């Protein structure tokens, strides 16, 4: 009987010892969340794609004959092609340069609400005639430079 008792004791001790030595498995990581759709990109906004100058424009606001040389009595037209969509402020700054000096002739602005490609027009006239020299129109969108065009009066 003593051997049965010893056998039972040893067996119980072995089972207890085996249970104590057993390592628990680390918890399994939570499954990754299902991918969600990426947010829609922000609209591209309005951007200038081309600036041209000439002596006349058509009904589509495009310069009919681009030139970089004007006569004293000409009206200067600037045609600005834009792409993108949204509301933006389009500005044109006309300047005159001679002998290293630059003067602002005129500044214009307009608010555009574009839904795609569009053409916009600015112009400036001087009934008593332009002085001979170099001129430039600088175009900006929301006060960021967007294009320039140089021309002259000869």
MDTraj code that builds the backbone (N, CA, C; nanometers):
import mdtraj as md
import numpy as np

residues = "UNK UNK UNK UNK UNK UNK UNK UNK UNK UNK UNK UNK UNK UNK UNK UNK UNK UNK UNK UNK UNK UNK UNK UNK UNK UNK UNK UNK UNK UNK UNK UNK UNK UNK UNK UNK UNK UNK UNK UNK UNK UNK UNK UNK UNK UNK UNK UNK UNK UNK UNK UNK UNK UNK UNK UNK UNK UNK UNK UNK UNK UNK UNK UNK UNK UNK UNK UNK UNK UNK UNK UNK UNK UNK UNK UNK UNK UNK UNK UNK UNK UNK UNK UNK UNK UNK UNK UNK UNK UNK UNK UNK UNK UNK UNK UNK UNK UNK UNK UNK UNK UNK UNK UNK UNK UNK UNK UNK UNK UNK UNK UNK UNK UNK UNK UNK UNK UNK UNK UNK UNK UNK UNK UNK UNK UNK UNK UNK UNK UNK UNK UNK UNK UNK UNK UNK UNK UNK UNK UNK UNK UNK UNK UNK UNK UNK UNK UNK UNK UNK UNK UNK UNK UNK".split()
xyz = np.array([
    [0.0815, -0.1160, 0.0000],
    [0.0000, 0.0000, 0.0000],
    [0.0874, 0.1244, 0.0000],
    [0.1933, 0.1087, 0.0654],
    [0.2862, 0.2183, 0.0660],
    [0.3339, 0.2492, -0.0748],
    [0.3544, 0.1491, -0.1576],
    [0.4014, 0.1715, -0.2929],
    [0.2921, 0.2393, -0.3766],
    [0.1635, 0.2034, -0.3491],
    [0.0565, 0.2702, -0.4223],
    [0.0520, 0.4188, -0.3842],
    [0.0702, 0.4429, -0.2535],
    [0.0686, 0.5802, -0.2056],
    [0.1854, 0.6580, -0.2631],
    [0.3017, 0.5999, -0.2692],
    [0.4204, 0.6654, -0.3246],
    [0.4015, 0.6892, -0.4736],
    [0.3456, 0.5881, -0.5417],
    [0.3226, 0.6023, -0.6858],
    [0.2251, 0.7171, -0.7118],
    [0.1166, 0.7249, -0.6355],
    [0.0169, 0.8302, -0.6534],
    [0.0775, 0.9670, -0.6238],
    [0.1606, 0.9711, -0.5194],
    [0.2240, 1.0963, -0.4816],
    [0.3195, 1.1430, -0.5914],
    [0.4007, 1.0521, -0.6428],
    [0.4971, 1.0866, -0.7478],
    [0.4240, 1.1286, -0.8749],
    [0.3174, 1.0583, -0.9086],
    [0.2404, 1.0932, -1.0286],
    [0.1795, 1.2322, -1.0139],
    [0.1209, 1.2608, -0.8992],
    [0.0601, 1.3919, -0.8770],
    [0.1665, 1.5010, -0.8807],
    [0.2836, 1.4705, -0.8219],
    [0.3921, 1.5663, -0.8213],
    [0.4406, 1.5932, -0.9639],
    [0.4519, 1.4897, -1.0446],
    [0.4974, 1.5038, -1.1842],
    [0.3984, 1.5854, -1.2660],
    [0.2694, 1.5587, -1.2444],
    [0.1658, 1.6346, -1.3172],
    [0.1717, 1.7822, -1.2769],
    [0.1858, 1.8069, -1.1475],
    [0.1919, 1.9446, -1.0995],
    [0.3162, 2.0149, -1.1526],
    [0.4276, 1.9419, -1.1529],
    [0.5523, 1.9991, -1.2034],
    [0.5419, 2.0285, -1.3531],
    [0.4808, 1.9420, -1.4279],
    [0.4636, 1.9631, -1.5724],
    [0.3740, 2.0828, -1.5982],
    [0.2712, 2.0980, -1.5163],
    [0.1791, 2.2107, -1.5341],
    [0.2476, 2.3417, -1.5036],
    [0.3359, 2.3430, -1.4051],
    [0.4058, 2.4666, -1.3692],
    [0.5063, 2.5050, -1.4766],
    [0.5670, 2.4118, -1.5401],
    [0.6685, 2.4409, -1.6402],
    [0.6096, 2.4793, -1.7743],
    [0.4825, 2.4639, -1.7915],
    [0.4173, 2.4935, -1.9187],
    [0.4096, 2.6453, -1.9370],
    [0.4598, 2.6924, -2.0504],
    [0.4545, 2.8369, -2.0789],
    [0.3262, 2.8685, -2.1527],
    [0.2701, 2.9812, -2.1155],
    [0.1498, 3.0240, -2.1866],
    [0.1896, 3.0857, -2.3197],
    [0.1086, 3.0607, -2.4186],
    [0.1341, 3.1210, -2.5491],
    [0.1009, 3.2695, -2.5398],
    [0.1849, 3.3530, -2.6074],
    [0.1525, 3.4961, -2.6033],
    [0.0203, 3.5205, -2.6757],
    [-0.0511, 3.6263, -2.6362],
    [-0.1792, 3.6535, -2.7035],
    [-0.1547, 3.6838, -2.8512],
    [-0.2445, 3.6346, -2.9300],
    [-0.2336, 3.6583, -3.0741],
    [-0.2675, 3.8044, -3.1016],
    [-0.1941, 3.8661, -3.1970],
    [-0.2248, 4.0067, -3.2275],
    [-0.3641, 4.0199, -3.2872],
    [-0.4233, 4.1346, -3.2591],
    [-0.5562, 4.1622, -3.3131],
    [-0.5456, 4.1699, -3.4649],
    [-0.6464, 4.1233, -3.5352],
    [-0.6406, 4.1317, -3.6813],
    [-0.6354, 4.2779, -3.7261],
    [-0.5647, 4.3015, -3.8343],
    [-0.5536, 4.4379, -3.8881],
    [-0.6904, 4.4847, -3.9325],
    [-0.7191, 4.6136, -3.9104],
    [-0.8498, 4.6630, -3.9554],
    [-0.8579, 4.6564, -4.1068],
    [-0.9772, 4.6377, -4.1532],
    [-0.9989, 4.6313, -4.2978],
    [-0.9584, 4.7642, -4.3601],
    [-0.8930, 4.7601, -4.4755],
    [-0.8520, 4.8867, -4.5380],
    [-0.9738, 4.9708, -4.5735],
    [-0.9582, 5.1012, -4.5541],
    [-1.0660, 5.1938, -4.5885],
    [-1.0281, 5.2664, -4.7154],
    [-1.1249, 5.3172, -4.7822],
    [-1.0989, 5.3910, -4.9061],
    [-1.0220, 5.5180, -4.8728],
    [-0.9255, 5.5529, -4.9568],
    [-0.8478, 5.6757, -4.9373],
    [-0.9397, 5.7949, -4.9573],
    [-0.9155, 5.9039, -4.8834],
    [-1.0000, 6.0221, -4.9029],
    [-0.9813, 6.0763, -5.0440],
    [-1.0849, 6.1335, -5.0938],
    [-1.0793, 6.1903, -5.2286],
    [-0.9777, 6.3039, -5.2315],
    [-0.8984, 6.3136, -5.3377],
    [-0.8015, 6.4227, -5.3442],
    [-0.8721, 6.5573, -5.3515],
    [-0.8056, 6.6593, -5.2992],
    [-0.8612, 6.7943, -5.3043],
    [-0.8636, 6.8416, -5.4499],
    [-0.9582, 6.9262, -5.4846],
    [-0.9614, 6.9762, -5.6209],
    [-0.8295, 7.0439, -5.6567],
    [-0.7933, 7.0352, -5.7820],
    [-0.6646, 7.0879, -5.8262],
    [-0.6558, 7.2393, -5.8110],
    [-0.7665, 7.3083, -5.8080],
    [-0.7632, 7.4534, -5.8004],
    [-0.7404, 7.5136, -5.9377],
    [-0.7425, 7.6432, -5.9425],
    [-0.7260, 7.7155, -6.0683],
    [-0.5774, 7.7404, -6.0923],
    [-0.5313, 7.7103, -6.2137],
    [-0.3918, 7.7335, -6.2520],
    [-0.3877, 7.7960, -6.3909],
    [-0.2889, 7.8812, -6.4129],
    [-0.2714, 7.9441, -6.5441],
    [-0.1940, 7.8484, -6.6340],
    [-0.2471, 7.8240, -6.7535],
    [-0.1780, 7.7368, -6.8481],
    [-0.1104, 7.8157, -6.9600],
    [-0.1565, 7.9384, -6.9881],
    [-0.0937, 8.0194, -7.0930],
    [-0.1317, 8.1662, -7.0761],
    [-0.0370, 8.2531, -7.1128],
    [-0.0607, 8.3976, -7.1168],
    [-0.0167, 8.4440, -7.2540],
    [-0.1038, 8.5158, -7.3229],
    [-0.0649, 8.5722, -7.4525],
    [-0.1111, 8.7172, -7.4592],
    [-0.0370, 8.7978, -7.5349],
    [-0.0731, 8.9383, -7.5520],
    [-0.0904, 8.9675, -7.7003],
    [-0.1761, 9.0659, -7.7276],
    [-0.2010, 9.1053, -7.8658],
    [-0.2779, 9.2358, -7.8707],
    [-0.3102, 9.2769, -7.9946],
    [-0.3776, 9.4051, -8.0176],
    [-0.5293, 9.3931, -8.0202],
    [-0.5814, 9.2701, -8.0233],
    [-0.7264, 9.2485, -8.0274],
    [-0.7582, 9.1096, -7.9736],
    [-0.8831, 9.0939, -7.9280],
    [-0.9289, 8.9633, -7.8831],
    [-1.0608, 8.9311, -7.9514],
    [-1.0933, 8.8020, -7.9564],
    [-1.2196, 8.7583, -8.0143],
    [-1.3262, 8.7430, -7.9067],
    [-1.4442, 8.6992, -7.9493],
    [-1.5554, 8.6794, -7.8567],
    [-1.5232, 8.5723, -7.7525],
    [-1.4298, 8.4830, -7.7853],
    [-1.3900, 8.3775, -7.6919],
    [-1.2838, 8.4242, -7.5918],
    [-1.2516, 8.5543, -7.5938],
    [-1.1528, 8.6186, -7.5067],
    [-1.0090, 8.5778, -7.5382],
    [-0.9872, 8.5119, -7.6496],
    [-0.8526, 8.4743, -7.6909],
    [-0.7958, 8.5828, -7.7821],
    [-0.6643, 8.6067, -7.7698],
    [-0.5967, 8.7032, -7.8558],
    [-0.6083, 8.6543, -7.9999],
    [-0.6506, 8.7433, -8.0902],
    [-0.6693, 8.7020, -8.2295],
    [-0.5377, 8.6973, -8.3061],
    [-0.4425, 8.7815, -8.2698],
    [-0.3102, 8.7793, -8.3338],
    [-0.2075, 8.8172, -8.2276],
    [-0.1398, 8.7165, -8.1741],
    [-0.0409, 8.7418, -8.0693],
    [0.0753, 8.8224, -8.1250],
    [0.1269, 8.9146, -8.0446],
    [0.2415, 8.9956, -8.0849],
    [0.3178, 9.0396, -7.9607],
    [0.4434, 9.0754, -7.9810],
    [0.5202, 9.1315, -7.8699],
    [0.5691, 9.2717, -7.9055],
    [0.5111, 9.3285, -8.0140],
    [0.5479, 9.4620, -8.0587],
    [0.4211, 9.5431, -8.0878],
    [0.4088, 9.6558, -8.0184],
    [0.2896, 9.7386, -8.0302],
    [0.3253, 9.8781, -8.0789],
    [0.2243, 9.9487, -8.1334],
    [0.2385, 10.0892, -8.1718],
    [0.1899, 10.1754, -8.0549],
    [0.2237, 10.3047, -8.0584],
    [0.1902, 10.3961, -7.9485],
    [0.0406, 10.4006, -7.9159],
    [-0.0456, 10.3886, -8.0159],
    [-0.1895, 10.4024, -7.9938],
    [-0.2633, 10.2718, -7.9702],
    [-0.1936, 10.1606, -7.9646],
    [-0.2604, 10.0313, -7.9490],
    [-0.3125, 10.0094, -7.8068],
    [-0.4172, 9.9281, -7.7970],
    [-0.4639, 9.8764, -7.6692],
    [-0.3921, 9.7437, -7.6473],
    [-0.3439, 9.7219, -7.5253],
    [-0.2775, 9.5954, -7.4916],
    [-0.3836, 9.4996, -7.4361],
    [-0.3937, 9.3814, -7.4941],
    [-0.4836, 9.2771, -7.4449],
    [-0.4013, 9.1602, -7.3935],
    [-0.4417, 9.1061, -7.2811],
    [-0.3807, 8.9836, -7.2282],
    [-0.4902, 8.8787, -7.2167],
    [-0.4647, 8.7651, -7.2767],
    [-0.5562, 8.6524, -7.2707],
    [-0.4932, 8.5477, -7.1797],
    [-0.5655, 8.5071, -7.0767],
    [-0.5125, 8.4125, -6.9784],
    [-0.5966, 8.2852, -6.9827],
    [-0.5324, 8.1750, -7.0195],
    [-0.5985, 8.0444, -7.0189],
    [-0.5748, 7.9794, -6.8841],
    [-0.6819, 7.9255, -6.8256],
    [-0.6701, 7.8574, -6.6968],
    [-0.7229, 7.7148, -6.7061],
    [-0.6756, 7.6337, -6.6126],
    [-0.7240, 7.4973, -6.5975],
    [-0.7679, 7.4793, -6.4529],
    [-0.8324, 7.3671, -6.4249],
    [-0.8736, 7.3379, -6.2884],
    [-1.0105, 7.3947, -6.2571],
    [-1.0474, 7.3792, -6.1321],
    [-1.1779, 7.4284, -6.0901],
    [-1.1683, 7.4899, -5.9516],
    [-1.2653, 7.5732, -5.9230],
    [-1.2708, 7.6400, -5.7936],
    [-1.2804, 7.7905, -5.8111],
    [-1.2820, 7.8587, -5.6987],
    [-1.2880, 8.0046, -5.6979],
    [-1.1480, 8.0572, -5.6689],
    [-1.1059, 8.1555, -5.7473],
    [-0.9725, 8.2130, -5.7303],
    [-0.9753, 8.3585, -5.7744],
    [-0.8750, 8.4338, -5.7269],
    [-0.8582, 8.5716, -5.7706],
    [-0.7458, 8.5752, -5.8727],
    [-0.7785, 8.6201, -5.9907],
    [-0.6836, 8.6317, -6.1009],
    [-0.6451, 8.7797, -6.1116],
    [-0.5130, 8.8071, -6.1138],
    [-0.4666, 8.9458, -6.1211],
    [-0.3720, 8.9640, -6.2382],
    [-0.3750, 9.0849, -6.2942],
    [-0.2815, 9.1248, -6.3992],
    [-0.2180, 9.2567, -6.3568],
    [-0.0846, 9.2594, -6.3566],
    [-0.0106, 9.3804, -6.3215],
    [0.0703, 9.4215, -6.4446],
    [0.0371, 9.5354, -6.5002],
    [0.1029, 9.5888, -6.6196],
    [0.2131, 9.6852, -6.5753],
    [0.3346, 9.6686, -6.6275],
    [0.4452, 9.7585, -6.5924],
    [0.5164, 9.8086, -6.7178],
    [0.5815, 9.9229, -6.7022],
    [0.6591, 9.9881, -6.8080],
    [0.8016, 10.0038, -6.7570],
    [0.8995, 9.9707, -6.8421],
    [1.0409, 9.9836, -6.8030],
    [1.1182, 10.0591, -6.9093],
    [1.2039, 10.1513, -6.8611],
    [1.2924, 10.2243, -6.9513],
    [1.4102, 10.2756, -6.8692],
    [1.5292, 10.2578, -6.9235],
    [1.6521, 10.3056, -6.8590],
    [1.6664, 10.2541, -6.7150],
    [1.6298, 10.1274, -6.6925],
    [1.6461, 10.0671, -6.5603],
    [1.5388, 10.1037, -6.4600],
    [1.4437, 10.1852, -6.4983],
    [1.3346, 10.2259, -6.4090],
    [1.2074, 10.1516, -6.4497],
    [1.1304, 10.1060, -6.3512],
    [1.0035, 10.0356, -6.3777],
    [0.8913, 10.1073, -6.3053],
    [0.7799, 10.1240, -6.3754],
    [0.6617, 10.1883, -6.3170],
    [0.5388, 10.1027, -6.3446],
    [0.4491, 10.0986, -6.2481],
    [0.3240, 10.0252, -6.2659],
    [0.2307, 10.1096, -6.3515],
    [0.1795, 10.0500, -6.4578],
    [0.0856, 10.1175, -6.5472],
    [-0.0570, 10.0986, -6.4960],
    [-0.0889, 9.9735, -6.4607],
    [-0.2244, 9.9426, -6.4144],
    [-0.2237, 9.8053, -6.3479],
    [-0.3119, 9.7881, -6.2499],
    [-0.3339, 9.6581, -6.1872],
    [-0.4825, 9.6273, -6.1930],
    [-0.5153, 9.5074, -6.2386],
    [-0.6540, 9.4624, -6.2481],
    [-0.6681, 9.3306, -6.1743],
    [-0.7895, 9.3025, -6.1281],
    [-0.8154, 9.1708, -6.0702],
    [-0.9600, 9.1320, -6.0977],
    [-0.9829, 9.0015, -6.0954],
    [-1.1185, 8.9483, -6.1103],
    [-1.1279, 8.8186, -6.0316],
    [-1.2463, 8.7898, -5.9831],
    [-1.2712, 8.6628, -5.9172],
    [-1.3290, 8.5684, -6.0211],
    [-1.2677, 8.4501, -6.0317],
    [-1.3168, 8.3508, -6.1275],
    [-1.3695, 8.2309, -6.0498],
    [-1.4747, 8.1728, -6.1013],
    [-1.5319, 8.0510, -6.0436],
    [-1.5309, 7.9478, -6.1551],
    [-1.4171, 7.8821, -6.1709],
    [-1.3956, 7.7920, -6.2835],
    [-1.4474, 7.6518, -6.2543],
    [-1.4974, 7.5887, -6.3583],
    [-1.5406, 7.4487, -6.3497],
    [-1.4634, 7.3639, -6.4501],
    [-1.3553, 7.4184, -6.5003],
    [-1.2717, 7.3497, -6.5991],
    [-1.1932, 7.4533, -6.6764],
    [-1.1368, 7.4150, -6.7901],
    [-1.0580, 7.5096, -6.8694],
    [-1.1407, 7.6328, -6.9070],
    [-1.0767, 7.7495, -6.8990],
    [-1.1453, 7.8754, -6.9309],
    [-1.0426, 7.9774, -6.9792],
    [-1.0920, 8.0830, -7.0426],
    [-1.0076, 8.1926, -7.0887],
    [-1.0615, 8.3225, -7.0302],
    [-0.9691, 8.4056, -6.9808],
    [-1.0053, 8.5334, -6.9184],
    [-0.9250, 8.6433, -6.9867],
    [-0.9751, 8.7663, -6.9789],
    [-0.9115, 8.8761, -7.0523],
    [-0.8926, 8.9987, -6.9642],
    [-0.7760, 9.0609, -6.9798],
    [-0.7478, 9.1915, -6.9215],
    [-0.6995, 9.2793, -7.0353],
    [-0.7213, 9.4101, -7.0224],
    [-0.6681, 9.5020, -7.1231],
    [-0.6399, 9.6377, -7.0595],
    [-0.5569, 9.7136, -7.1304],
    [-0.5245, 9.8485, -7.0855],
    [-0.5028, 9.9349, -7.2097],
    [-0.5546, 10.0573, -7.2031],
    [-0.5430, 10.1507, -7.3150],
    [-0.4930, 10.2854, -7.2631],
    [-0.4319, 10.3595, -7.3513],
    [-0.3840, 10.4954, -7.3176],
    [-0.4168, 10.5830, -7.4387],
    [-0.5291, 10.6538, -7.4335],
    [-0.5749, 10.7304, -7.5493],
    [-0.4710, 10.8283, -7.6059],
    [-0.3852, 10.8851, -7.5205],
    [-0.2856, 10.9799, -7.5720],
    [-0.1571, 10.9101, -7.6162],
    [-0.1561, 10.7773, -7.6135],
    [-0.0418, 10.7012, -7.6657],
    [0.0556, 10.6558, -7.5595],
    [0.1158, 10.5415, -7.5815],
    [0.2138, 10.4821, -7.4903],
    [0.3531, 10.5360, -7.5173],
    [0.4313, 10.5551, -7.4133],
    [0.5710, 10.5908, -7.4369],
    [0.6465, 10.4693, -7.4931],
    [0.7467, 10.4964, -7.5739],
    [0.8288, 10.3885, -7.6284],
    [0.9031, 10.3206, -7.5140],
    [0.9188, 10.1884, -7.5231],
    [0.9919, 10.1158, -7.4189],
    [0.9420, 9.9744, -7.4032],
    [0.9851, 9.9126, -7.2946],
    [0.9522, 9.7735, -7.2655],
    [0.8406, 9.7652, -7.1631],
    [0.7523, 9.6691, -7.1847],
    [0.6365, 9.6492, -7.0984],
    [0.6290, 9.5018, -7.0582],
    [0.5507, 9.4769, -6.9537],
    [0.5294, 9.3388, -6.9099],
    [0.3945, 9.3298, -6.8415],
    [0.3286, 9.2166, -6.8595],
    [0.2095, 9.1864, -6.7809],
    [0.2441, 9.0623, -6.6990],
    [0.2266, 9.0753, -6.5674],
    [0.2520, 8.9645, -6.4751],
    [0.1177, 8.9179, -6.4203],
    [0.0922, 8.7892, -6.4344],
    [-0.0355, 8.7321, -6.3929],
    [-0.0139, 8.6493, -6.2661],
    [-0.1093, 8.6602, -6.1729],
    [-0.1031, 8.5803, -6.0507],
    [-0.2401, 8.5199, -6.0215],
    [-0.2373, 8.4081, -5.9505],
    [-0.3596, 8.3429, -5.9047],
    [-0.3510, 8.3372, -5.7530],
    [-0.4479, 8.3991, -5.6875],
    [-0.4482, 8.4065, -5.5407],
    [-0.3136, 8.4557, -5.4877],
    [-0.2627, 8.5611, -5.5514],
    [-0.1376, 8.6286, -5.5148],
    [-0.0124, 8.5422, -5.5307],
    [-0.0208, 8.4341, -5.6076],
    [0.0966, 8.3520, -5.6388],
    [0.1300, 8.3723, -5.7862],
    [0.2553, 8.4046, -5.8193],
    [0.2920, 8.4264, -5.9597],
    [0.2512, 8.3080, -6.0468],
    [0.1928, 8.3395, -6.1623],
    [0.1422, 8.2329, -6.2492],
    [0.1877, 8.2463, -6.3936],
    [0.2490, 8.3584, -6.4312],
    [0.2968, 8.3744, -6.5685],
    [0.3230, 8.5198, -6.6006],
    [0.4114, 8.5427, -6.6951],
    [0.4408, 8.6791, -6.7411],
    [0.4540, 8.6788, -6.8920],
    [0.4369, 8.7951, -6.9486],
    [0.4584, 8.8136, -7.0920],
    [0.5203, 8.9518, -7.1114],
    [0.6338, 8.9552, -7.1805],
    [0.7020, 9.0822, -7.2093],
    [0.6701, 9.1241, -7.3516],
    [0.6626, 9.2566, -7.3703],
    [0.6382, 9.3137, -7.5023],
    [0.6914, 9.4553, -7.5040],
    [0.6867, 9.5189, -7.6185],
    [0.7412, 9.6551, -7.6281],
    [0.6567, 9.7423, -7.7183],
    [0.6755, 9.8730, -7.7002],
    [0.6137, 9.9730, -7.7878],
    [0.7293, 10.0353, -7.8644],
    [0.7181, 10.0330, -7.9986],
    [0.8248, 10.0852, -8.0851],
    [0.7723, 10.1960, -8.1725],
])
top = md.Topology()
chain = top.add_chain()
for i, resn in enumerate(residues, 1):
    res = top.add_residue(resn, chain, resSeq=i)
    for name in ("N", "CA", "C"):
        top.add_atom(name, md.element.get_by_symbol(name[0]), res)
traj = md.Trajectory(xyz[None], top)
